[in-house]
Amino acid sequence: MTTDQVDRRTPDTERAGGGRPPRGLKVEAYVFFATAAFFIASTVVYGLWSREPAGIVALLLTGVMLAMIATFLLFSSRRLEQARPEDDPLAEVADGAGDVGFFPAASYWPFALAASAMLTAIAVAFWMVWLIVMGFGFLFLAVAGWLFEYQRAHASH
């Protein structure tokens, strides 16, 4: 039997050779873990060498945030039902065809959020308490609008 006659996949996503394709997102998680380890090691070296607190905090927070992203990707890989086509070395181009997912339409809420954050920051910088209160109100409205943007019924006209 030649390789053209062998079906690459069986219905339950088992390989014809008996092995199961690897779950996805692990490579991305390992890349983020490696980068986080680099920044944490850099924090130790930088801290011993310079003893400057701002740089130590910046490097440490960068490493911690990268580790958070890596942990999220690692946990997300466990929830995948099957491997993504780009993670399977025997996948073909046609395996990646079809519905990719939900992509939101254009939205003005990020602009509203940025404008209200700018207003609040200026109010805090000049310590205008009345404007700080207004800025936090606009921030709340912008976050709520962006959050519930797709839960409202669309107009039928």
C-alpha positions in Angstrom: 0.0 0.0 0.0 1.4 3.4 -0.9 1.1 6.6 1.0 -1.5 7.9 -1.4 -3.8 5.0 -0.5 -3.6 5.5 3.3 -6.2 7.8 4.9 -4.3 10.3 7.1 -7.0 10.5 9.8 -9.7 8.3 11.3 -13.0 9.8 12.4 -12.0 10.1 16.1 -8.9 12.1 15.2 -6.6 9.2 16.0 -3.7 8.8 13.6 -3.6 5.8 11.3 -0.3 4.9 13.0 -2.0 4.8 16.4 -0.7 8.1 17.9 -2.9 11.0 18.8 -2.0 14.5 17.3 -0.6 16.9 19.9 -2.8 19.5 21.5 -2.1 23.1 20.3 -0.9 26.2 22.1 1.8 24.5 24.0 4.6 25.8 21.8 3.3 29.3 22.3 3.2 28.8 26.1 6.8 27.5 26.1 8.0 30.5 24.2 6.3 32.8 26.7 7.7 30.8 29.6 11.2 31.0 28.1 10.9 34.7 27.7 9.6 35.1 31.2 12.5 33.1 32.6 14.9 35.3 30.6 13.4 38.5 32.1 13.4 37.1 35.6 17.0 36.0 35.3 17.8 39.5 33.9 16.1 41.0 36.9 18.4 39.1 39.3 21.5 40.1 37.3 20.4 43.7 37.0 19.4 43.9 40.6 22.8 42.6 41.8 24.7 44.8 39.4 22.9 48.1 39.5 20.7 48.1 42.6 18.4 50.6 40.9 14.8 49.9 42.0 12.8 51.2 39.0 14.6 48.9 36.5 14.3 45.9 38.9 10.5 46.4 39.2 10.1 46.9 35.5 12.0 43.8 34.6 10.3 41.7 37.3 6.8 42.8 36.3 7.7 42.1 32.6 8.7 38.5 33.6 5.6 38.0 35.8 3.2 39.2 33.1 4.8 37.0 30.5 4.5 34.1 32.8 0.8 34.9 33.3 0.3 34.8 29.5 2.2 31.5 29.3 0.0 30.0 32.0 -3.2 31.2 30.2 -2.0 29.6 27.0 -1.1 26.4 28.8 -4.5 26.1 30.4 -6.2 27.0 27.1 -4.4 24.2 25.3 -6.0 21.7 27.7 -9.5 22.9 26.7 -8.9 22.3 23.0 -10.8 19.3 21.7 -8.3 18.5 19.0 -5.0 19.9 17.7 -5.1 23.0 15.5 -4.1 22.3 11.9 -0.9 24.4 12.3 0.2 22.2 15.3 -0.2 19.0 13.4 2.8 18.1 11.2 0.7 15.9 8.9 -2.0 18.5 8.4 -2.8 19.8 4.9 -3.9 23.2 3.8 -7.5 22.1 3.5 -7.6 21.2 7.2 -7.5 24.8 8.1 -10.4 25.8 5.9 -13.8 26.8 7.2 -15.1 29.0 10.0 -12.2 30.5 11.9 -14.2 32.2 14.7 -16.0 35.3 15.7 -14.4 38.6 14.9 -16.1 41.8 16.2 -17.1 44.6 13.9 -15.6 48.0 14.1 -16.4 49.8 17.4 -16.1 53.3 18.8 -15.9 52.1 22.4 -12.1 51.8 22.5 -11.9 55.5 21.4 -14.4 56.5 24.1 -12.4 54.5 26.7 -9.1 56.2 25.7 -10.7 59.6 25.7 -12.2 59.1 29.1 -8.9 57.7 30.5 -7.1 60.8 29.1 -9.6 63.1 30.7 -9.3 61.3 34.1 -5.5 61.4 33.9 -5.4 65.1 33.2 -7.9 65.6 36.0 -5.7 63.7 38.4 -2.5 65.5 37.2 -4.1 68.9 37.9 -6.1 67.6 40.9 -9.5 68.8 39.7 -11.8 66.7 41.9 -14.9 67.5 40.0 -13.3 66.4 36.8 -11.9 63.3 38.4 -15.5 62.3 39.3 -16.7 63.0 35.8 -13.8 61.1 34.3 -14.5 58.0 36.4 -18.1 58.3 35.3 -17.1 58.4 31.7 -14.7 55.5 32.2 -17.5 53.4 33.7 -19.8 54.2 30.8 -17.1 53.4 28.2 -16.1 50.1 29.8 -19.8 49.1 30.2 -20.6 50.1 26.6 -17.7 48.1 25.3 -18.4 45.1 27.5 -22.1 44.9 26.6 -21.8 46.0 23.0 -22.8 42.6 21.6 -25.5 41.9 24.2 -27.9 44.5 23.0 -30.6 43.8 20.4 -29.8 45.4 17.0 -32.2 47.9 15.6 -34.5 46.4 13.0 -34.9 49.4 10.8 
